[in-house]
Amino acid sequence: MQNKRKTGAEYEEKAASWLEKQGMRILEKNYRCREGEIDLVAMDGSYLVFVEVKYRRDQHAGHPAEAVDARKQRKIVRTAMYYCMERKISQDQPCRFDVVSVLGNSTEHIKDAFGI
């Protein structure tokens, strides 16, 4: 079995390229801090977007987006708040949380997948 971290990084790269083709600008990949990790940080128009990328080879383990449960969402939100504090981003900056789910060869972008 292939290393999960390597597979994850591969699909995060593919998701970043896919989002760029949709007009988003990737600011950062794999942002890490003591609160957690965010796969991609991007700009979409005036929105600062925090993106979680989930991959599944098939639906045997469920849809990839289902893996972003309430606990994972809270962790992503805390990490995003830390990111904004660390980067001195204005509290007026509009932000959103997206999920890119890759199921086999199909990519789905769920904008504003969850809120604070």
Backbone bond lengths (Angstrom), bond angles and torsions (degrees), N, CA, C in turn:
res aa  C-N    CA-C-N  psi(-1)  N-CA   C-N-CA  omega(-1)  CA-C   N-CA-C  phi
1 M - - - 1.466 - - 1.533 109.96 -
2 Q 1.303 115.51 136.42 1.469 120.42 -178.41 1.531 110.25 -70.38
3 N 1.299 116.06 148.21 1.457 122.64 177.73 1.538 110.23 -56.87
4 K 1.348 116.32 126.22 1.479 120.88 -176.60 1.521 112.74 -62.61
5 R 1.318 116.73 -37.82 1.464 119.89 -179.90 1.535 110.52 -64.88
6 K 1.329 115.62 -40.63 1.463 120.48 179.03 1.529 109.93 -65.47
7 T 1.333 116.54 -44.21 1.467 120.97 178.04 1.521 110.16 -61.66
8 G 1.336 116.54 -44.15 1.462 121.21 178.99 1.518 111.46 -59.67
9 A 1.332 116.37 -45.59 1.474 121.06 -179.53 1.525 110.13 -62.47
10 E 1.316 116.32 -39.08 1.462 121.39 179.15 1.541 110.57 -60.79
11 Y 1.328 116.49 -45.70 1.467 120.08 -178.23 1.531 111.92 -75.42
12 E 1.323 117.23 -28.22 1.466 119.80 174.12 1.522 109.70 -65.56
13 E 1.335 117.14 -40.03 1.473 121.43 176.47 1.526 110.56 -61.96
14 K 1.326 115.53 -45.75 1.465 120.22 179.66 1.530 110.36 -62.93
15 A 1.328 116.69 -41.26 1.468 120.68 178.83 1.524 110.40 -64.40
16 A 1.330 117.35 -41.20 1.468 121.37 179.08 1.530 109.86 -60.32
17 S 1.329 116.89 -46.34 1.473 120.65 178.56 1.523 110.72 -62.29
18 W 1.316 115.96 -42.79 1.463 121.60 -179.50 1.540 110.21 -61.35
19 L 1.349 116.18 -44.85 1.475 120.52 179.92 1.531 111.06 -65.67
20 E 1.329 116.99 -38.53 1.463 120.07 177.88 1.526 110.69 -61.31
21 K 1.322 116.28 -38.05 1.469 120.28 177.45 1.524 111.48 -66.80
22 Q 1.342 116.77 -23.17 1.464 121.83 177.35 1.534 111.09 -85.69
23 G 1.347 116.08 -0.37 1.464 120.21 176.77 1.512 115.51 100.96
24 M 1.322 118.14 3.34 1.463 120.21 177.95 1.528 109.65 -85.35
25 R 1.330 115.45 153.16 1.468 121.31 178.20 1.528 107.91 -110.66
26 I 1.316 116.43 118.29 1.469 121.27 -178.90 1.534 108.74 -78.64
27 L 1.324 115.82 123.91 1.464 121.26 179.41 1.526 111.20 -94.67
28 E 1.323 115.25 -35.54 1.455 118.63 -173.89 1.518 110.50 -157.11
29 K 1.321 114.64 146.59 1.467 120.95 176.64 1.519 107.97 -119.45
30 N 1.312 115.74 138.80 1.469 122.15 177.84 1.522 113.59 52.33
31 Y 1.323 116.20 55.29 1.465 120.07 175.23 1.527 107.80 -70.26
32 R 1.326 115.88 128.09 1.465 121.15 179.58 1.524 110.03 -126.56
33 C 1.321 114.20 141.78 1.469 121.07 172.97 1.521 107.12 -151.33
34 R 1.307 116.57 -174.70 1.469 119.29 -177.42 1.526 112.31 -66.67
35 E 1.331 117.39 -20.63 1.465 120.85 179.83 1.522 112.88 -79.42
36 G 1.338 116.12 -27.51 1.455 119.30 -177.85 1.508 111.66 154.81
37 E 1.351 115.29 -151.17 1.459 120.91 -176.67 1.518 109.39 -137.16
38 I 1.330 114.69 145.48 1.469 121.14 172.81 1.519 106.02 -123.38
39 D 1.336 115.53 128.84 1.463 120.37 -175.08 1.521 112.30 -62.35
40 L 1.342 116.82 -51.21 1.464 120.96 -178.50 1.522 110.22 -138.79
41 V 1.323 115.66 141.54 1.463 122.29 171.50 1.520 105.06 -119.36
42 A 1.333 115.98 129.30 1.468 119.54 -173.75 1.523 110.54 -142.74
43 M 1.329 114.36 167.06 1.464 121.45 170.34 1.527 107.39 -111.30
44 D 1.315 115.79 133.91 1.460 122.01 174.74 1.519 105.48 -128.90
45 G 1.329 115.49 96.94 1.460 119.59 -172.18 1.516 107.78 64.88
46 S 1.333 117.32 -123.64 1.466 120.96 179.71 1.531 112.45 -91.37
47 Y 1.337 117.26 -2.15 1.466 120.89 -177.45 1.516 113.44 -88.82
48 L 1.335 114.62 134.01 1.450 121.74 168.80 1.527 104.61 -87.18
49 V 1.326 116.61 122.16 1.457 120.33 -171.96 1.529 110.18 -118.23
50 F 1.332 114.82 129.82 1.459 122.00 175.92 1.521 106.26 -104.21
51 V 1.329 115.80 121.05 1.461 120.70 -171.09 1.529 111.18 -115.68
52 E 1.313 114.89 128.34 1.463 122.17 172.43 1.526 107.36 -102.40
53 V 1.323 116.06 128.90 1.466 120.90 -179.51 1.526 108.27 -108.07
54 K 1.329 115.98 128.58 1.466 121.36 178.08 1.515 109.55 -127.40
55 Y 1.330 115.98 135.55 1.463 121.65 -178.87 1.521 110.32 -125.10
56 R 1.315 115.73 139.64 1.461 122.79 169.80 1.523 107.25 -137.82
57 R 1.308 115.34 138.20 1.466 120.61 177.91 1.536 109.45 -67.25
58 D 1.351 115.40 -40.06 1.466 120.91 177.89 1.527 108.07 -149.42
59 Q 1.329 117.20 -178.12 1.467 119.64 -175.87 1.520 113.24 -87.32
60 H 1.322 116.85 11.13 1.457 121.61 -179.90 1.541 111.31 -53.82
61 A 1.312 116.90 -41.21 1.472 121.62 179.95 1.531 111.38 -97.89
62 G 1.335 117.61 15.13 1.462 121.45 -179.83 1.520 111.30 94.98
63 H 1.318 114.88 173.01 1.469 120.93 178.94 1.523 109.13 -70.00
64 P 1.326 117.87 140.53 1.474 119.68 -177.39 1.531 113.65 -55.02
65 A 1.323 117.78 -40.46 1.475 120.36 -177.16 1.528 112.23 -63.51
66 E 1.331 117.33 -24.72 1.469 120.54 179.13 1.523 111.80 -64.62
67 A 1.318 117.42 -21.08 1.463 121.46 -179.76 1.533 111.81 -72.38
68 V 1.326 116.97 -14.20 1.472 120.47 179.16 1.536 106.83 -92.38
69 D 1.333 113.85 73.22 1.466 120.75 -177.65 1.530 110.96 -80.55
70 A 1.334 115.33 -179.63 1.476 120.53 -176.03 1.524 112.16 -57.78
71 R 1.328 117.79 -39.61 1.470 120.90 179.99 1.529 110.34 -64.76
72 K 1.334 116.54 -44.02 1.475 121.68 179.27 1.537 109.78 -64.78
73 Q 1.335 116.63 -40.11 1.462 120.82 179.09 1.526 110.90 -61.24
74 R 1.334 116.98 -44.60 1.478 120.36 179.28 1.526 110.59 -60.55
75 K 1.322 116.16 -41.32 1.469 120.69 179.92 1.536 110.51 -64.70
76 I 1.317 117.01 -41.72 1.466 121.20 178.80 1.529 110.11 -64.36
77 V 1.333 117.38 -42.94 1.464 121.47 179.88 1.533 110.10 -62.38
78 R 1.328 117.23 -45.63 1.479 120.40 178.57 1.527 110.70 -61.00
79 T 1.311 116.96 -41.90 1.462 121.73 179.38 1.525 110.34 -65.06
80 A 1.331 117.10 -41.05 1.469 121.66 178.34 1.530 110.60 -63.58
81 M 1.327 117.08 -40.63 1.470 120.45 178.50 1.525 109.92 -63.20
82 Y 1.317 116.70 -40.79 1.463 120.91 177.95 1.529 109.87 -64.35
83 Y 1.326 116.67 -42.47 1.470 122.17 177.96 1.528 109.88 -56.25
84 C 1.320 116.29 -48.23 1.473 120.87 -178.54 1.525 111.42 -64.61
85 M 1.330 116.65 -40.11 1.464 120.56 179.01 1.537 109.58 -65.12
86 E 1.334 115.75 -47.73 1.461 121.31 -177.77 1.533 111.63 -62.45
87 R 1.321 117.21 -36.83 1.463 122.44 -178.01 1.531 112.74 -91.71
88 K 1.341 115.14 2.02 1.477 121.47 -179.97 1.529 111.52 54.92
89 I 1.321 115.57 45.53 1.463 121.83 178.76 1.521 108.24 -84.11
90 S 1.311 116.24 133.03 1.457 122.24 -177.89 1.525 111.56 -56.48
91 Q 1.334 115.70 143.71 1.471 120.34 176.62 1.528 111.06 -67.89
92 D 1.325 116.71 -14.67 1.465 121.30 177.77 1.530 112.42 -82.34
93 Q 1.331 116.46 -9.45 1.472 120.81 -178.85 1.530 109.32 -65.11
94 P 1.345 117.65 120.28 1.470 117.50 176.89 1.531 110.60 -69.44
95 C 1.320 115.52 133.12 1.464 121.94 -178.32 1.525 109.09 -128.00
96 R 1.324 114.56 157.57 1.465 119.00 171.80 1.527 108.93 -151.28
97 F 1.306 114.06 164.38 1.458 121.92 -177.91 1.523 108.39 -118.22
98 D 1.340 115.44 119.11 1.461 121.69 -179.15 1.523 109.56 -113.09
99 V 1.318 114.49 157.80 1.460 121.08 172.89 1.525 107.25 -125.80
100 V 1.327 115.98 130.57 1.462 120.85 171.26 1.522 105.54 -108.15
101 S 1.325 115.51 117.19 1.460 118.83 178.72 1.520 109.03 -110.03
102 V 1.315 113.79 131.46 1.456 121.01 179.14 1.523 106.29 -114.28
103 L 1.331 115.35 117.51 1.460 121.67 179.11 1.521 107.04 -119.94
104 G 1.329 115.25 106.61 1.463 119.15 -174.50 1.516 109.12 62.74
105 N 1.334 117.19 -118.41 1.472 121.52 178.82 1.524 112.58 -101.29
106 S 1.310 117.38 6.76 1.467 121.78 -176.36 1.532 110.72 -101.49
107 T 1.328 116.12 130.94 1.466 121.23 179.27 1.520 109.27 -113.59
108 E 1.330 116.60 132.24 1.458 122.24 178.85 1.526 108.51 -126.98
109 H 1.329 115.89 131.67 1.465 121.89 179.36 1.523 107.91 -109.16
110 I 1.321 116.15 114.13 1.465 121.41 178.51 1.519 107.22 -101.95
111 K 1.336 115.36 103.02 1.467 120.30 179.14 1.521 109.23 -77.40
112 D 1.336 114.81 144.82 1.463 120.49 177.62 1.526 110.39 51.31
113 A 1.331 115.77 48.37 1.465 122.59 -174.47 1.523 112.63 -63.90
114 F 1.328 115.97 -30.96 1.471 120.61 177.36 1.505 108.69 -157.25
115 G 1.313 116.51 160.31 1.465 121.14 -178.20 1.510 111.42 -116.22
116 I 1.302 114.69 -176.99 1.472 120.51 -179.56 1.511 109.23 -81.36
